[in-house]
Amino acid sequence: MTIINRSMYPVQTSMNLIGNMQARFATLQTQLATGQKASNLAELGTDRYFDLSIRARMNRIEGYQNTASMVTMRLGVLDQVVGRLDKVEADARGGMTPSAYGTANINFGAVPAMGRAQLDEVLTLLNTDVDGRYLFAGSEVNQQPVAKLAAVLDGAGGKAGFAEIAGQRLQADQGNGLGRLVAGGTGNTATLSEDGDHVFGFKLSTLTATGSAVTLTSPGTAQPRTLSVAFTGQPLQGETVSIGLTLPDGSSQTLTLKATTSSPPAAGEYAIGADADETAANFRTALDTALRGSARSELAAASNYAAADNFFNGQGQKVMRVGGSDFANATALVEANPTNTVIWYRGSDAADARATVSAKIDDAATVNYGAQANESGTLNLVRSLAVQAIQNFSTADPSAAARFDAVATRNFERLSDTHNSEAGSIEMLAVELGTAQTNVANIGARQKTYGAQLTNMLADIETVSKEDVAMEILALQTRLQASYQATSLIASLSLVNYLR
C-alpha cells in the first residue's frame, strides 16, 4: 500500500494558488462594490492607452459643448435684437408718407418725435450686452459701441452732435438761398452757374426745352458748370424749359418752367412778355423763385441726408463735416476731430463684420457670429431716423409740406424692402446669424451622439457587470472552500494519523 505524504502533494503550490484566488476574490469584491474594473490606470493593463485616448477626446467634446452653449446664448440674444431692429425698420418705413400730414398737420410734430423715440430704441438695442460683452461692437466687445441719443443728436461736453453738423451742412448747401448757384443774364438771355468746384448745393446736369423759341447752352463737364437760355423768339403757351439738378445726397431733380399767358403765372410758370427781352426777364424771375423754393425743400432734405451719410460713418468710412467757419461759402468737407465732434460709433471697423468674433466648436468647425453697428442695414436705419428726429416742420414755413414730402420719399427709398438682399442689411444679418445658430445646433447634436458612443466604449474598458462578478465570486468561493479543505487534509497527514 502506498502512503500519500506531503512530498507527493505539492502543498506549497496549493497555498500559492489559494493566495492567488484570495487576491482575485478581494479584487472581485471591490469590483462588485464599485462597479469599476480597476482602481487605477496601471490595473487596466494595455487598455489604459485606449482609456486615456477616449477620455481626452471626451474632454475636448465637453469643452466644445461649453463653448457652443455660450455661443448659442449670445446668438439667441442677437436673434431677438435683430428681430426688433427689423420691426423698427418696418415701422419707420411706413411711419412717414408723402402728403400724409394728418389732421391739422399733426404729423408735422409727430414724425420728428417718433423718429427721436425710435432712434433712441435703436441705439439702445445696438448697445445690447451679454455679461458685459457688447454684441454689436465687433471685436471691441468691452465698451459700448454707440453713443447715447442725447449726445448723438444734441452733442455733449462741448462736442457737436448731428443736429449742429446737419445745420452747418445745410448752410453750406443753401449758400445764398439758390443752392450755391449764381443766376444772371441780361437782355434775352438767362444764365445759371455753380459758384465753385465743391460738393455743396445744386449741381447742374442737363438742360432741355420744347419749341424753337430758345437757344440752349448745356452745362457740359467743365468745373464749375454753367448754362444759358437765350430767347431768340417768343415761346408758345405750354412750351417748357427743364433744368436737371443733382442734389447733395446723390438724388436728382428737374426744375421745369412753363410759358404761359396767364397773369399772374402759377408756380412753375413764367409769363410770355411783350418781346424776347421781357420774356427772358420773366423767366429769370421764375427761375429764381423755383430755385429758392427747391433749396428750402428738396435741397434741404437732401442736405440733411448727406450730412447723415457723413456723420454716421459706415464700414471703412471717416466722420466728415463742413470745413471752416463761413459755412455758407464753404468749399470742402474735412475729417471730424473727436475733440469737438461726437463720434457715434466706437466699435471695430472690419470689412467682414461676422469674422470679428468667432468660436471653435469642433476640431474642424469654427462659427463666425460678429456684428457691427456700422453695417449698412443698421446704418441706414440710424441715418433715416436721425434725419427725421431733427426736422422742424413749422406750419408757418410755406416750404414745410414740400420738405416733409422730400424727407418722406427719401426715408421710404432708403428703408425699402429692395435693400433686404444686400450685404449688411438687417435681413441678411438675421439670415447669417440664423445659419450660424443652426450650424452650432447641428454640430452639438453630432457631438452628443459621438459622446454617447465614447461613453459606452469607456464603460466597456472601465466598468464591470455586477451580475458576472457576482457569479464569478460564487464560483471562486466554492473553489476556495474546496481548496481549503483539501489542503487542510493533506497538510495534516502523518503515519500516526494514518494508523488511527
Backbone torsions as a table, in degrees:
resi	resn	phi	psi	omega
1	MET	NA	135.9	-179.7
2	THR	-92.2	131.7	179.6
3	ILE	-100.0	124.0	179.8
4	ILE	-79.7	128.5	175.9
5	ASN	-126.5	-175.2	-175.7
6	ARG	-65.5	-26.6	-179.9
7	SER	-71.6	-25.1	179.0
8	MET	-85.1	-17.9	177.5
9	TYR	-121.6	115.5	-175.9
10	PRO	-70.9	85.4	-177.1
11	VAL	-61.6	-41.6	-177.9
12	GLN	-62.4	-41.6	177.6
13	THR	-61.9	-41.1	178.4
14	SER	-62.8	-39.3	178.5
15	MET	-65.2	-37.8	177.9
16	ASN	-64.0	-42.3	179.0
17	LEU	-63.7	-39.7	178.1
18	ILE	-63.6	-39.1	178.0
19	GLY	-62.6	-42.0	178.5
20	ASN	-63.4	-41.9	179.4
21	MET	-66.1	-35.0	177.2
22	GLN	-66.1	-40.1	177.4
23	ALA	-64.3	-41.2	178.5
24	ARG	-65.8	-37.8	179.2
25	PHE	-62.6	-41.5	178.4
26	ALA	-65.0	-41.0	178.3
27	THR	-62.4	-43.3	-179.9
28	LEU	-63.7	-38.3	178.3
29	GLN	-64.0	-39.9	177.7
30	THR	-64.9	-43.9	178.6
31	GLN	-62.2	-39.3	179.2
32	LEU	-65.0	-37.2	-178.6
33	ALA	-74.3	-39.2	-174.1
34	THR	-99.4	-23.2	-175.2
35	GLY	78.2	0.7	-179.0
36	GLN	-101.3	142.8	-178.4
37	LYS	-71.2	-32.7	-176.9
38	ALA	-146.0	156.3	179.6
39	SER	-94.2	-10.5	176.7
40	ASN	-152.6	167.7	-175.9
41	LEU	-63.8	-35.2	-177.6
42	ALA	-59.7	-34.8	-178.6
43	GLU	-71.2	-14.8	178.5
44	LEU	-78.3	-15.5	-178.9
45	GLY	69.7	-137.9	-178.3
46	THR	-68.2	-17.7	179.6
47	ASP	-69.0	-14.3	-176.7
48	ARG	-64.3	-30.4	179.2
49	TYR	-66.4	-41.6	176.8
50	PHE	-66.9	-37.8	-180.0
51	ASP	-61.2	-48.7	-179.1
52	LEU	-63.4	-40.8	-179.6
53	SER	-63.9	-43.8	-179.8
54	ILE	-66.0	-42.2	179.8
55	ARG	-64.1	-38.1	178.3
56	ALA	-63.2	-42.1	179.3
57	ARG	-65.8	-40.4	179.3
58	MET	-65.3	-36.6	177.8
59	ASN	-65.5	-38.9	177.3
60	ARG	-64.0	-43.6	178.7
61	ILE	-61.3	-41.6	178.3
62	GLU	-62.3	-40.9	176.8
63	GLY	-63.0	-43.0	178.2
64	TYR	-63.5	-39.5	-179.4
65	GLN	-67.6	-36.1	175.5
66	ASN	-63.5	-42.7	177.3
67	THR	-63.5	-44.1	-179.6
68	ALA	-62.3	-37.0	178.7
69	SER	-63.8	-41.9	178.2
70	MET	-65.3	-44.5	-180.0
71	VAL	-64.1	-40.6	179.3
72	THR	-61.3	-40.9	177.9
73	MET	-62.2	-45.5	-179.8
74	ARG	-65.8	-40.7	179.1
75	LEU	-65.7	-33.6	177.0
76	GLY	-64.1	-42.3	176.8
77	VAL	-65.9	-44.4	178.0
78	LEU	-58.5	-40.3	-179.9
79	ASP	-61.6	-42.7	179.0
80	GLN	-65.9	-42.3	-178.5
81	VAL	-66.2	-45.4	-179.4
82	VAL	-64.1	-38.0	176.6
83	GLY	-60.9	-39.6	178.5
84	ARG	-69.7	-39.5	177.0
85	LEU	-60.5	-39.9	178.3
86	ASP	-63.4	-38.3	178.6
87	LYS	-68.4	-41.9	177.3
88	VAL	-62.2	-40.3	178.5
89	GLU	-61.4	-43.3	178.7
90	ALA	-63.9	-41.7	178.8
91	ASP	-64.7	-40.8	-179.4
92	ALA	-67.9	-36.1	-179.9
93	ARG	-64.2	-38.7	-178.4
94	GLY	-97.1	0.3	-175.0
95	GLY	-84.0	-8.1	-178.3
96	MET	-140.2	114.3	-175.8
97	THR	-123.9	135.1	178.2
98	PRO	-53.6	137.4	177.8
99	SER	72.1	-2.7	179.4
100	ALA	-91.1	77.8	-175.4
101	TYR	-87.7	-14.4	-179.3
102	GLY	79.8	170.1	179.1
103	THR	-63.0	128.5	-179.6
104	ALA	56.2	33.1	178.2
105	ASN	57.0	36.2	-176.8
106	ILE	-63.5	-29.4	-178.9
107	ASN	-69.0	-15.8	175.3
108	PHE	-59.4	-35.2	178.4
109	GLY	-96.0	-30.1	-175.5
110	ALA	-71.5	-39.0	-175.9
111	VAL	-63.0	-48.7	177.1
112	PRO	-61.4	-39.5	179.3
113	ALA	-64.4	-42.2	178.7
114	MET	-65.6	-40.8	178.5
115	GLY	-61.2	-41.5	179.7
116	ARG	-65.6	-43.3	-179.9
117	ALA	-64.8	-43.3	-179.9
118	GLN	-67.4	-38.0	177.8
119	LEU	-64.3	-39.3	177.5
120	ASP	-59.9	-43.6	179.2
121	GLU	-64.9	-42.8	-178.9
122	VAL	-62.6	-46.1	179.9
123	LEU	-63.3	-37.3	177.1
124	THR	-64.9	-42.8	178.1
125	LEU	-63.2	-38.1	-179.9
126	LEU	-71.1	-13.5	175.8
127	ASN	-99.5	16.4	179.8
128	THR	-61.8	136.9	177.5
129	ASP	-131.9	155.3	173.6
130	VAL	-123.6	112.0	-177.3
131	ASP	55.0	41.8	177.6
132	GLY	80.2	5.1	179.3
133	ARG	-105.0	114.5	-174.6
134	TYR	-81.6	127.1	-168.2
135	LEU	-82.2	-21.2	-177.7
136	PHE	-110.2	28.9	-178.7
137	ALA	-109.4	9.1	-175.6
138	GLY	64.1	-131.8	-179.7
139	SER	-82.6	-12.1	179.6
140	GLU	-87.3	66.7	-167.8
141	VAL	-80.8	-5.5	-173.1
142	ASN	-94.9	-0.7	178.6
143	GLN	-137.7	152.2	178.7
144	GLN	-59.4	130.1	-175.2
145	PRO	-75.8	-28.2	-176.7
146	VAL	-124.9	152.9	179.5
147	ALA	-75.6	165.6	179.3
148	LYS	-73.7	160.3	-176.4
149	LEU	-55.6	-49.9	-175.8
150	ALA	-58.9	-43.0	179.7
151	ALA	-68.1	-41.6	-177.7
152	VAL	-62.2	-46.2	-176.3
153	LEU	-86.8	-45.5	-169.8
154	ASP	-103.6	-8.3	-178.5
155	GLY	87.3	166.2	179.7
156	ALA	-160.6	143.3	176.1
157	GLY	59.3	36.3	-179.6
158	GLY	80.5	3.9	179.0
159	LYS	-98.2	139.2	-177.2
160	ALA	-74.6	135.4	174.0
161	GLY	-95.5	-173.9	-174.7
162	PHE	-63.3	-39.2	-178.2
163	ALA	-57.9	-44.4	179.7
164	GLU	-68.7	-42.4	179.8
165	ILE	-63.4	-41.9	179.2
166	ALA	-66.6	-37.1	177.1
167	GLY	-62.9	-40.4	177.6
168	GLN	-66.4	-39.7	178.7
169	ARG	-65.9	-37.5	178.7
170	LEU	-63.1	-40.8	175.8
171	GLN	-60.6	-42.1	-178.8
172	ALA	-67.1	-32.7	-178.7
173	ASP	-81.5	-37.7	-179.3
174	GLN	-79.7	-33.6	177.5
175	GLY	55.9	-118.8	-177.5
176	ASN	-83.4	11.1	-179.2
177	GLY	100.6	-12.9	179.8
178	LEU	-105.1	13.9	178.8
179	GLY	72.4	38.3	179.1
180	ARG	64.9	25.9	173.3
181	LEU	-106.4	152.4	177.4
182	VAL	-115.7	116.6	179.4
183	ALA	-96.6	139.6	-178.8
184	GLY	-157.6	-159.4	-179.1
185	GLY	113.3	152.8	176.2
186	THR	-138.9	165.1	177.6
187	GLY	61.4	-126.7	-176.1
188	ASN	-94.2	14.7	-174.0
189	THR	-121.8	141.8	172.3
190	ALA	-120.8	133.4	179.2
191	THR	-122.4	156.7	178.7
192	LEU	-148.6	130.5	-178.4
193	SER	-144.4	154.4	174.9
194	GLU	-76.2	147.6	-174.9
195	ASP	-86.1	6.3	177.2
196	GLY	167.3	173.8	179.7
197	ASP	-95.7	91.3	-177.9
198	HIS	-153.6	-179.1	-174.3
199	VAL	-91.8	-3.9	-169.2
200	PHE	-91.7	153.8	171.6
201	GLY	74.2	-166.4	176.8
202	PHE	-70.3	146.2	170.4
203	LYS	-121.3	128.9	-179.0
204	LEU	-72.1	133.4	-178.1
205	SER	-125.0	-48.2	-176.3
206	THR	-138.8	162.2	176.2
207	LEU	-148.1	120.9	179.3
208	THR	-137.4	161.8	179.2
209	ALA	-153.5	156.2	172.1
210	THR	-106.6	153.1	-178.0
211	GLY	85.1	179.9	-175.6
212	SER	-120.8	15.4	-176.0
213	ALA	-85.6	-6.8	-177.0
214	VAL	-126.0	151.0	172.5
215	THR	-114.9	126.4	-172.4
216	LEU	-106.9	142.6	169.4
217	THR	-118.7	106.8	-174.1
218	SER	-69.9	161.6	-175.7
219	PRO	-61.9	-35.0	-177.4
220	GLY	72.6	-158.7	-177.0
221	THR	-117.9	-11.4	-178.9
222	ALA	-66.8	141.5	-178.6
223	GLN	-102.6	138.2	-12.0
224	PRO	-73.9	152.7	-174.9
225	ARG	-77.9	155.6	177.3
226	THR	-147.6	155.4	177.6
227	LEU	-143.7	164.5	176.6
228	SER	-148.2	151.0	176.8
229	VAL	-126.8	114.5	-179.5
230	ALA	-108.6	123.8	179.2
231	PHE	-87.6	104.8	179.6
232	THR	-91.7	-4.3	177.6
233	GLY	-161.9	-172.5	178.8
234	GLN	-95.7	125.5	178.8
235	PRO	-70.8	158.7	176.7
236	LEU	-89.8	158.0	177.1
237	GLN	-52.7	127.7	176.3
238	GLY	91.3	-10.4	176.5
239	GLU	-71.6	146.5	-170.2
240	THR	-125.5	157.2	168.5
241	VAL	-125.5	127.0	-176.3
242	SER	-120.1	129.8	179.5
243	ILE	-115.3	120.7	178.9
244	GLY	-88.2	132.3	-177.7
245	LEU	-124.2	142.9	171.8
246	THR	-105.5	132.7	-175.2
247	LEU	-99.4	166.4	-173.5
248	PRO	-59.9	-27.5	-179.3
249	ASP	-88.8	6.4	179.5
250	GLY	93.4	-7.8	177.3
251	SER	-77.6	171.7	-178.1
252	SER	-129.5	158.7	179.7
253	GLN	-146.7	146.6	176.8
254	THR	-119.3	121.4	174.1
255	LEU	-93.4	120.6	-179.0
256	THR	-117.7	124.5	177.5
257	LEU	-112.4	130.6	-174.3
258	LYS	-111.3	134.9	177.6
259	ALA	-71.8	138.9	-178.8
260	THR	-147.5	156.3	174.9
261	THR	-101.6	-1.7	-179.2
262	SER	-70.6	148.8	178.3
263	SER	-136.1	120.8	-2.5
264	PRO	-78.7	157.8	178.5
265	PRO	-69.8	150.4	177.9
266	ALA	-79.2	173.7	177.5
267	ALA	-59.6	135.1	-179.8
268	GLY	83.4	12.3	179.2
269	GLU	-126.9	159.1	172.9
270	TYR	-134.3	144.8	-174.6
271	ALA	-79.3	139.9	173.3
272	ILE	-79.2	117.7	-175.7
273	GLY	-84.9	-170.2	-178.9
274	ALA	-71.8	-28.2	178.0
275	ASP	-147.3	-178.5	-176.2
276	ALA	-63.7	-38.0	-179.8
277	ASP	-63.5	-44.2	179.8
278	GLU	-67.2	-39.2	177.5
279	THR	-61.8	-42.4	179.0
280	ALA	-63.4	-39.3	178.7
281	ALA	-64.4	-42.1	177.4
282	ASN	-63.7	-37.4	178.5
283	PHE	-64.6	-42.3	179.9
284	ARG	-63.2	-40.5	178.4
285	THR	-63.9	-46.3	179.5
286	ALA	-64.0	-37.1	179.4
287	LEU	-66.0	-41.7	178.6
288	ASP	-61.3	-44.3	179.8
289	THR	-63.9	-43.2	-178.9
290	ALA	-65.2	-41.3	-179.9
291	LEU	-66.2	-42.4	180.0
292	ARG	-65.8	-40.0	177.4
293	GLY	-64.1	-42.6	179.2
294	SER	-68.4	-34.0	179.0
295	ALA	-64.1	-30.1	-179.9
296	ARG	-86.4	-12.7	-176.5
297	SER	-119.1	-82.7	-177.6
298	GLU	-59.1	-47.6	-178.5
299	LEU	-65.1	-39.2	-179.9
300	ALA	-62.1	-44.0	178.5
301	ALA	-64.7	-45.3	179.2
302	ALA	-62.3	-37.4	178.9
303	SER	-63.9	-42.7	178.8
304	ASN	-61.8	-42.1	179.5
305	TYR	-70.0	-35.6	175.9
306	ALA	-64.1	-40.5	177.0
307	ALA	-63.7	-39.2	178.1
308	ALA	-64.4	-40.2	178.5
309	ASP	-62.3	-33.6	-178.9
310	ASN	-83.3	-35.5	-176.2
311	PHE	-79.3	-46.5	179.1
312	PHE	-91.7	84.2	-173.8
313	ASN	-73.7	142.2	178.2
314	GLY	-94.8	-166.1	-177.3
315	GLN	-62.0	124.3	178.4
316	GLY	78.4	7.1	-177.9
317	GLN	-106.5	157.7	176.4
318	LYS	-104.9	155.7	173.5
319	VAL	-77.8	124.9	-177.4
320	MET	-120.8	151.0	176.1
321	ARG	-148.2	169.6	-178.6
322	VAL	-67.6	133.0	179.9
323	GLY	-84.3	157.0	177.6
324	GLY	80.8	-170.1	179.8
325	SER	-121.4	-18.1	175.6
326	ASP	-90.6	79.1	-170.4
327	PHE	-63.6	-34.7	-178.0
328	ALA	-64.5	-20.1	179.7
329	ASN	-119.8	21.3	-178.2
330	ALA	-63.1	152.3	-178.6
331	THR	-127.1	0.0	-177.7
332	ALA	-158.7	154.7	169.2
333	LEU	-93.6	146.2	177.9
334	VAL	-127.9	157.1	177.6
335	GLU	-68.3	133.9	-177.9
336	ALA	-68.1	143.3	178.1
337	ASN	-96.2	124.1	-179.0
338	PRO	-59.9	-15.8	-179.8
339	THR	-78.1	-20.1	179.9
340	ASN	-128.5	5.0	-178.6
341	THR	-135.1	133.6	175.9
342	VAL	-69.1	127.3	175.5
343	ILE	-97.4	113.5	-169.1
344	TRP	-71.5	-31.8	-175.3
345	TYR	-122.6	131.0	-176.2
346	ARG	-126.1	14.1	178.6
347	GLY	-83.9	-170.1	178.5
348	SER	-71.2	158.4	-175.7
349	ASP	-128.8	67.8	-179.3
350	ALA	-95.7	148.5	178.3
351	ALA	-67.0	-35.0	177.4
352	ASP	-108.6	94.9	-175.0
353	ALA	-63.9	-37.3	-178.1
354	ARG	-59.3	-37.2	-175.0
355	ALA	-75.7	-5.2	-178.8
356	THR	-71.8	-23.0	177.6
357	VAL	-132.4	124.7	-179.6
358	SER	-140.2	159.3	178.9
359	ALA	-143.1	134.5	177.1
360	LYS	-86.0	116.5	-175.1
361	ILE	-114.5	2.0	174.1
362	ASP	-164.0	168.9	-178.4
363	ASP	-55.9	-36.5	-176.4
364	ALA	-121.3	24.0	-177.3
365	ALA	-137.3	127.5	175.6
366	THR	-128.2	133.2	179.2
367	VAL	-107.0	132.0	176.4
368	ASN	-101.4	127.7	-177.7
369	TYR	-144.1	29.2	177.7
370	GLY	-73.3	157.2	176.8
371	ALA	-147.5	144.6	178.7
372	GLN	-125.7	141.2	-179.9
373	ALA	-68.0	-18.1	-177.6
374	ASN	-96.0	19.9	172.6
375	GLU	-73.2	158.8	-168.5
376	SER	-57.8	-39.6	-176.8
377	GLY	-65.2	-54.5	178.7
378	THR	-67.2	-33.0	-179.8
379	LEU	-63.5	-47.3	179.3
380	ASN	-62.5	-36.3	179.0
381	LEU	-66.5	-45.5	178.8
382	VAL	-61.6	-44.9	-179.4
383	ARG	-61.3	-47.0	-177.8
384	SER	-64.8	-43.6	-179.6
385	LEU	-66.8	-35.7	178.8
386	ALA	-65.1	-40.8	178.1
387	VAL	-63.3	-43.5	177.3
388	GLN	-59.6	-43.0	-172.4
389	ALA	-65.7	-28.3	-176.4
390	ILE	-93.5	1.6	-178.1
391	GLN	-72.2	151.5	174.2
392	ASN	-136.4	89.7	-178.1
393	PHE	-88.0	81.4	-179.1
394	SER	-76.1	136.5	177.9
395	THR	-67.1	-17.3	177.8
396	ALA	-81.0	-10.2	-178.9
397	ASP	-91.7	115.3	-178.2
398	PRO	-65.1	-18.7	-179.7
399	SER	-96.6	4.8	-175.3
400	ALA	-61.3	-44.7	-177.8
401	ALA	-64.0	-43.4	179.7
402	ALA	-65.6	-37.5	178.4
403	ARG	-70.2	-37.9	175.4
404	PHE	-57.9	-46.9	-180.0
405	ASP	-63.5	-39.9	-179.3
406	ALA	-65.2	-41.7	178.1
407	VAL	-67.4	-42.6	-179.0
408	ALA	-62.2	-41.2	179.9
409	THR	-63.0	-45.3	-179.9
410	ARG	-68.6	-36.5	178.6
411	ASN	-60.9	-45.1	-179.3
412	PHE	-66.7	-41.9	-179.2
413	GLU	-64.0	-41.9	-176.6
414	ARG	-72.8	-29.6	-179.2
415	LEU	-103.2	14.9	-176.4
416	SER	-63.7	152.0	176.1
417	ASP	-62.3	-18.5	-179.2
418	THR	-64.6	-17.2	179.2
419	HIS	-90.0	-1.3	-173.5
420	ASN	-60.6	-32.8	-176.1
421	SER	-87.6	-1.1	-178.5
422	GLU	-77.2	147.7	178.5
423	ALA	-60.5	134.5	178.5
424	GLY	88.8	-6.3	178.9
425	SER	-67.2	160.2	179.7
426	ILE	-60.7	-38.7	-179.8
427	GLU	-67.1	-42.0	178.2
428	MET	-68.7	-33.9	175.2
429	LEU	-60.8	-43.8	178.7
430	ALA	-62.4	-41.7	-179.8
431	VAL	-64.6	-46.0	-176.4
432	GLU	-67.3	-40.1	177.9
433	LEU	-70.7	-34.2	176.3
434	GLY	-65.1	-39.5	176.6
435	THR	-62.8	-42.1	177.6
436	ALA	-61.5	-41.6	-179.8
437	GLN	-63.3	-40.7	178.6
438	THR	-65.4	-42.1	179.3
439	ASN	-61.6	-42.7	179.0
440	VAL	-61.6	-43.0	-179.4
441	ALA	-64.7	-43.2	-178.7
442	ASN	-65.1	-44.0	179.2
443	ILE	-66.2	-38.9	177.1
444	GLY	-60.7	-39.9	179.0
445	ALA	-65.2	-41.1	178.4
446	ARG	-65.0	-40.9	179.2
447	GLN	-65.3	-35.8	179.1
448	LYS	-64.3	-42.8	177.9
449	THR	-64.8	-45.7	180.0
450	TYR	-64.1	-39.7	178.3
451	GLY	-61.4	-37.8	178.1
452	ALA	-65.3	-39.0	177.3
453	GLN	-64.1	-43.7	179.0
454	LEU	-64.2	-37.5	177.9
455	THR	-61.6	-42.1	178.1
456	ASN	-64.9	-41.5	178.7
457	MET	-63.7	-40.8	179.4
458	LEU	-66.4	-37.9	179.3
459	ALA	-63.8	-38.5	178.9
460	ASP	-62.3	-32.9	-178.4
461	ILE	-82.4	-41.7	-168.5
462	GLU	-98.5	-28.0	-173.0
463	THR	-106.3	165.4	179.5
464	VAL	-126.7	161.2	174.2
465	SER	-85.5	119.0	-177.9
466	LYS	-62.6	-30.8	178.1
467	GLU	-65.6	-45.3	179.6
468	ASP	-64.9	-40.3	179.6
469	VAL	-64.0	-42.7	-179.4
470	ALA	-62.4	-41.4	179.0
471	MET	-64.9	-41.7	179.4
472	GLU	-65.6	-36.8	178.1
473	ILE	-62.7	-44.2	179.0
474	LEU	-61.5	-45.6	179.6
475	ALA	-63.1	-43.5	-178.8
476	LEU	-66.7	-36.2	179.4
477	GLN	-63.7	-40.8	177.8
478	THR	-63.4	-44.5	179.4
479	ARG	-63.2	-40.9	-179.8
480	LEU	-63.3	-43.7	179.9
481	GLN	-61.4	-42.8	178.6
482	ALA	-65.1	-41.5	180.0
483	SER	-65.1	-40.0	178.1
484	TYR	-59.6	-47.0	-176.2
485	GLN	-65.7	-45.6	-178.4
486	ALA	-65.5	-43.3	-178.8
487	THR	-65.7	-39.1	-179.7
488	SER	-64.1	-41.2	-179.6
489	LEU	-66.4	-45.7	-177.7
490	ILE	-66.5	-39.7	-177.6
491	ALA	-65.6	-24.7	-178.0
492	SER	-95.1	0.9	179.7
493	LEU	-66.7	135.2	173.9
494	SER	-156.8	165.6	-179.7
495	LEU	-62.1	-38.9	-179.8
496	VAL	-62.3	-47.3	-179.6
497	ASN	-65.4	-34.3	179.8
498	TYR	-65.4	-43.1	-178.9
499	LEU	-67.9	-25.0	176.5
500	ARG	-64.5	NA	NA
